[in-house]
Structures are given as C-alpha cells and as structure tokens.
C-alpha cells in the first residue's frame, strides 16, 4: 500500500489506493489530512529513507569530512554525532559552544579536529584576571627601533579553544566578539585580519556557576551551535581505557587534510541546493519562536541564516547536494535553543528551551514538493 506523510505531525500514513485524494483522520495526531492522488504523489523533500530519491554522491565535501571524522574517532570514542555537528559548524563558517561537565573530552575533540584539518591550534584558559590584550595581543615598545610593535595573541590562529569561557570577565569575553563575527581584530586603532578558516570552540561548565560571568544573549547569538558530549557508555569507556593504556591517541594523531581543503569545502557548502519551500520552512521555525507564549525573546535573523548554512553543510558532509526538511528539523534544536530567552514564569513551570523547541517543530507542517522537482 502507498504511504504519505501527515501534513501536521509528519508521521507516515499507510492507506489503500482507493482512498487516494480523500480526507482521512491521522491515527497519530487525530487531525484531518488529504491523501495525495496516486498520479500526483507528493513526498517530503525528500524522504531520507528513500534511496531512489536521495542518494549520496562522491562529493569533495563528504570525502574530506569522512577523513576528518574517522581520524577524530581515534581520539574521541563513540561521539560520532557530536563530532559531525562540530564539523558541520566549522564548514558552515561558524563557531561552537560546548556546555558540559569537565572530563568528557571537550578539549580533546577540539585538538583532534585541529590536527585532523592540519590547522594551527591555540588554547586560552579563561580566568577572572584575563585581560583582552591577553587574547588579542598588544603593542610592545621596541627600544632598538624606538617604535611600538604589535605582538599577536593566541587569537591569531585557525582553531582556537576558549576553555571555561564563562570564567573570563565580560571585558575579556568582548575581545572575542569582533573575531567571531567579522574575522578580524582591532588593537590600538589598527585592524588585523585573521587567517581563514577561523573556528572558535568555547567550553563552559553548566553545573558550577560560582565565580562565573554568564554569556549575554548577544554573545550566545554569535555561536552557531551549542553542543554536549555527555558520558560514554560502559563499552565505550572500556574501549577508551584500552586506547589510552600505552599513550594518549592524540600524541600520534596526524593531519588528513589541510586548511586549503577546508576552505574549499566551506566554499562548496554554499552551492548546496536549498529549495524555496525548505528556506520557507526555516523561516517559519524561526518566526514561530518570536511569537511563542513562553518565549520572551525569540531567535534573530542570524538564527535563520545559521540554520540555512548548517543545513547546507550537514547535507554536504553526508554527500548530498540538496537540503531536506529532515536536515533542518534535526539541526534546529542545536542552533536555536541557546538563542531563546524564556519568560520567568516559563522557568518557574520547569519548562526548558528543549520543550519549547519540541512544541515549535511539532506545530509547523513539513513542506512538500513534487518528486521531479527535488533536484531543481
């Protein structure tokens, strides 16, 4: 029997051919939905499980991504999904905030990614006494030339780890904002361009808030994604112990690509096709956050662009040349939850941004398009 997704809950409906074109009640959500005519079947854009509609190809993005992820997997065990999301953010030319407890390999993931991509890596250990000049650099007087010379700080690299970013004061945190948004740094009135690609990975501990300075909404909005690693399973933790028995795998890790290939992938990502209906689906999700009763401040247009670009990158690293609503729906929580400012009464009711995102995604119908237009 043919199948068609419900317009509201997107669950598959299996029905006999004689009901094609009629109104039926969805057994999942109880709403009335019209079944497509057999001669004019409509499908989701496209169904990820239908290999005849969406098949991966040998794309340069997927080739580079697979090499990087496989290499990172030698160091970080069992976190393939999180590593793929971090790489998605990198290829989308954005930045990542890891919010998790200490000791779950946040720093190892950052180092492994930098080494795998053949990019220079530097680390900033954020503390309350950190100054902006400790991050961006400063002008130092040279007595030989009787002139001031600029000495670059750790910000001048390609992959930067800002460890425990919320322990730095707002003044020190502000040294990262221009670099994150514009890929340049201004010191003593002179602007210095950062070498591309520039990828910032920041971490913070969600449990210990003593002596910390919470990131303001404007700074959170500059992070493309907020991710978590979580604890490994029992088998994976045993494997991790065995991998570290003689030496840490990071010590022998080698590059599998270089920064020029990463830049080529970032450029290729922008050529991934996004159907106008998929773009409209992205905007509908973001706009729904602005009018939700439990949200005080919804996602900005930067969130729309972030979701658009990440969906392109996510499709690209899996070898696809066009984006589906499934890509958008999967990525939306990682991109939007940290951008939502909930009302005080919402928090009192123990409602989280995760709950709100679930409401939003379930309330918006998934777009549909004719099969022959999927690659148009």
C-alpha positions in Angstrom: 0.0 0.0 0.0 1.2 3.6 -0.7 2.4 5.9 2.1 2.0 9.6 2.6 3.2 11.8 5.5 0.6 13.6 7.6 0.6 17.4 7.0 0.7 18.2 10.7 2.7 15.6 12.6 4.6 14.3 9.6 4.1 10.7 10.6 3.6 8.2 7.7 0.1 7.2 6.7 -0.4 3.8 5.0 -3.7 3.6 3.1 -5.3 1.6 0.3 -5.2 3.1 -3.2 -8.9 3.6 -3.4 -8.7 6.3 -0.6 -6.3 8.4 -2.7 -7.4 12.1 -2.9 -9.8 11.7 0.1 -9.8 13.3 3.6 -8.8 10.9 6.4 -8.1 11.2 10.1 -4.4 10.8 11.0 -4.2 8.0 13.6 -1.1 9.7 15.2 -2.4 13.3 15.8 -6.1 12.9 15.1 -6.2 15.8 12.5 -7.8 15.6 9.1 -5.4 15.4 6.2 -5.9 14.9 2.5 -4.2 12.0 0.8 -2.4 12.7 -2.4 -3.8 11.4 -5.8 -1.8 8.4 -7.0 -0.9 10.1 -10.3 0.4 13.1 -8.5 2.2 11.7 -5.4 3.7 14.3 -3.1 6.7 13.4 -0.9 8.7 15.1 1.8 11.7 16.9 0.4 12.9 14.2 0.1 12.4 11.1 2.3 15.8 10.3 3.8 14.9 6.6 3.8 14.0 6.5 0.1 17.3 5.8 -1.6 15.8 6.3 -5.1 15.1 9.9 -4.2 18.1 10.9 -2.2 21.4 9.2 -2.8 24.8 10.3 -1.6 27.4 11.0 -4.2 31.2 11.2 -4.2 31.4 14.9 -3.3 34.7 16.6 -2.2 32.9 17.8 1.0 31.9 14.3 2.0 35.3 12.9 1.2 37.2 15.5 3.3 34.6 15.2 6.1 34.8 11.4 6.3 38.6 11.6 6.6 38.5 14.2 9.3 35.7 12.4 11.3 37.4 9.0 11.0 40.7 10.5 12.2 39.0 12.2 15.2 37.3 9.0 16.1 40.8 7.6 17.0 40.8 10.1 19.9 37.2 10.7 20.9 35.4 7.4 21.1 31.6 6.9 20.4 30.8 10.6 19.8 30.4 10.5 16.0 27.2 12.5 16.0 28.6 15.4 18.1 31.8 15.4 16.0 29.8 15.6 12.8 27.8 18.5 14.2 31.0 20.3 15.2 32.4 19.8 11.8 29.1 21.0 10.3 29.5 24.2 12.2 33.1 24.6 11.0 32.2 24.0 7.3 29.3 26.5 7.8 32.0 29.0 8.9 30.6 29.3 12.4 31.6 28.6 16.0 30.6 26.1 18.6 29.9 26.3 22.4 30.3 23.1 24.3 28.3 23.2 27.5 29.2 20.1 29.5 30.8 18.8 32.7 34.6 18.5 33.0 36.4 15.4 31.7 34.2 14.4 28.8 36.8 15.2 26.1 35.8 18.7 25.0 39.4 19.8 24.8 40.4 16.5 23.1 37.8 17.0 20.5 39.0 20.5 19.7 42.6 19.4 19.5 41.7 16.3 17.4 39.8 18.4 14.9 42.6 21.0 14.6 45.2 18.3 14.0 43.0 16.4 11.6 42.3 19.5 9.5 46.0 20.5 9.5 45.2 23.8 11.1 47.2 25.7 13.8 45.7 25.3 17.3 45.9 27.5 20.3 44.1 27.5 23.7 43.0 30.2 26.1 42.4 29.2 29.7 39.8 31.7 30.8 40.2 33.1 34.3 38.8 36.2 36.0 42.1 38.0 35.7 42.4 37.5 32.0 42.7 40.8 30.0 41.5 41.5 26.5 45.2 42.0 25.5 46.0 38.5 26.7 43.7 37.3 24.0 44.1 39.6 21.1 47.7 40.8 21.7 49.2 44.2 22.3 51.7 46.8 21.1 55.1 46.5 22.8 57.8 49.2 22.7 60.9 48.1 20.9 63.9 50.1 22.2 66.1 49.2 19.2 63.6 50.7 16.7 62.1 53.2 19.2 58.7 52.2 17.9 55.8 50.1 19.1 55.4 46.6 17.5 52.3 44.6 17.6 52.7 41.1 19.1 49.8 38.9 18.3 47.9 37.0 21.0 46.5 33.5 20.8 43.5 34.8 19.0 45.6 34.7 15.8 45.2 31.1 14.9 42.8 29.0 12.9 41.3 26.8 15.6 41.0 28.4 19.0 39.8 26.8 22.2 38.4 29.2 24.8 38.3 26.9 27.8 35.7 27.8 30.5 34.8 31.0 28.7 32.3 32.0 31.3 35.1 32.4 33.9 36.5 35.3 32.0 35.1 38.8 32.7 32.7 40.4 30.2 35.6 42.7 29.3 37.8 39.8 28.4 35.0 38.0 26.6 34.4 41.0 24.4 37.8 40.6 22.8 36.3 37.6 21.0 33.2 39.2 19.6 34.8 41.1 16.6 36.8 38.0 15.7 33.8 35.7 15.8 31.6 38.0 13.7 34.0 39.7 11.3 37.1 37.5 11.3 39.3 40.5 12.3 40.8 42.1 15.4 41.2 45.8 16.1 44.1 46.7 18.5 45.2 50.3 19.2 43.1 51.5 16.3 44.6 49.2 13.8 42.7 46.3 12.3 44.3 42.9 11.7 42.7 40.2 9.6 42.6 36.7 10.9 43.8 33.8 8.7 40.9 31.7 7.3 39.5 29.4 8.3 38.9 30.7 11.8 37.0 28.4 14.1 36.3 29.1 17.8 35.4 26.3 20.2 34.3 27.6 23.6 33.5 25.5 26.6 31.7 26.1 29.9 30.6 24.0 32.8 26.8 24.1 33.3 27.0 22.9 36.9 29.5 25.1 38.8 28.4 28.8 38.5 30.5 30.2 41.4 32.8 32.9 40.1 31.5 32.8 36.6 30.1 35.5 34.2 27.2 34.2 32.2 27.4 34.9 28.5 25.0 37.6 27.4 22.4 37.0 24.6 24.4 39.0 22.1 27.4 36.8 22.6 25.5 33.5 22.6 23.9 34.5 19.4 27.3 34.5 17.8 27.8 30.8 18.4 26.4 28.8 15.6 25.7 25.7 17.8 25.6 24.7 21.4 26.5 21.1 21.8 27.0 18.5 24.6 29.2 15.4 24.6 27.8 13.5 27.7 29.2 10.5 29.4 30.2 7.4 27.2 28.5 4.1 27.6 30.1 1.3 29.5 31.6 -0.5 26.5 32.9 2.8 25.0 34.5 3.8 28.3 36.3 0.4 28.4 37.5 1.0 24.9 38.7 4.4 25.9 40.7 2.9 28.7 42.3 0.4 26.4 43.1 3.1 23.8 44.9 5.1 26.5 46.8 2.2 28.0 50.2 3.0 26.5 49.9 6.6 25.4 47.2 9.1 24.6 46.0 8.7 20.9 46.3 12.5 20.4 50.1 12.1 20.6 50.3 10.1 17.4 47.4 11.8 15.5 48.3 13.2 12.2 46.7 15.6 9.7 44.5 14.0 7.0 43.8 17.3 5.1 44.9 20.9 5.2 43.4 24.3 5.7 43.1 25.0 1.9 40.9 21.9 1.5 38.8 23.1 4.5 38.4 26.5 2.8 37.4 24.8 -0.5 34.7 22.8 1.4 33.4 26.0 3.1 33.0 27.5 -0.4 31.4 24.3 -1.8 28.9 24.2 1.0 27.3 27.4 -0.3 26.5 25.7 -3.5 24.3 23.0 -1.8 20.8 23.5 -3.2 18.1 24.7 -0.9 14.6 24.6 -2.3 12.5 27.8 -1.7 10.0 25.7 0.3 12.8 24.4 2.6 14.0 28.0 3.0 10.4 28.9 3.9 10.4 26.1 6.5 13.5 27.5 8.1 11.9 31.0 8.4 8.6 29.5 9.7 10.6 27.8 12.5 12.5 30.9 13.5 9.4 33.2 13.3 7.4 30.7 15.5 10.0 31.3 18.3 9.3 35.1 18.2 5.6 34.7 18.8 5.6 31.8 21.3 3.8 32.5 24.6 6.6 31.0 26.7 9.5 33.0 25.0 10.4 36.5 26.0 13.0 36.9 23.1 12.9 34.7 20.1 15.6 33.9 17.6 17.1 36.6 15.4 17.6 36.6 11.6 21.1 35.4 12.3 19.5 32.2 13.5 17.7 31.8 10.2 21.0 32.2 8.3 22.7 29.8 10.8 20.1 27.2 10.2 20.2 27.7 6.5 24.0 27.4 6.3 24.3 24.5 8.7 21.7 22.5 6.8 23.8 23.0 3.7 26.9 21.9 5.5 25.2 18.9 7.1 23.9 17.7 3.7 27.3 18.3 2.2 29.2 16.2 4.7 26.8 13.3 4.1 27.4 13.5 0.3 24.1 15.1 -0.7 23.8 18.1 -3.0 20.5 19.4 -1.7 18.9 20.0 1.7 15.8 18.3 3.1 13.4 19.4 5.9 14.7 16.4 7.9 18.1 18.2 7.9 16.5 21.4 9.1 14.3 19.7 11.8 17.3 17.7 13.1 19.6 20.7 13.4 17.1 23.3 14.7 17.5 22.5 18.4 21.3 22.7 18.4 21.2 26.1 16.6 18.2 27.7 18.3 17.8 26.6 21.9 20.7 28.8 23.2 19.2 31.8 21.4 15.8 31.6 23.1 15.2 33.8 26.2 12.4 32.2 28.2 10.0 34.1 30.3 10.5 33.9 34.1 7.1 32.2 34.6 8.1 29.6 32.0 11.1 28.7 34.0 9.0 28.5 37.1 6.8 25.9 35.4 10.0 23.9 34.8 9.7 24.4 31.0 13.0 24.3 29.2 14.1 25.6 25.8 14.1 21.9 24.7 10.4 21.6 25.5 9.7 24.9 23.6 11.6 23.7 20.5 9.7 20.5 20.5 6.4 22.5 20.6 7.6 24.7 17.7 8.8 21.8 15.5 5.6 19.9 16.1 3.4 22.8 15.3 4.8 23.6 11.9 3.8 21.4 8.9 6.7 20.0 6.9 6.7 21.3 3.3 6.0 19.1 0.3 7.1 19.2 -3.3 6.8 17.1 -6.4 9.3 14.3 -6.8 10.6 15.6 -10.1 11.4 19.0 -8.6 13.6 17.7 -5.8 16.8 18.4 -7.7 15.6 21.5 -9.4 
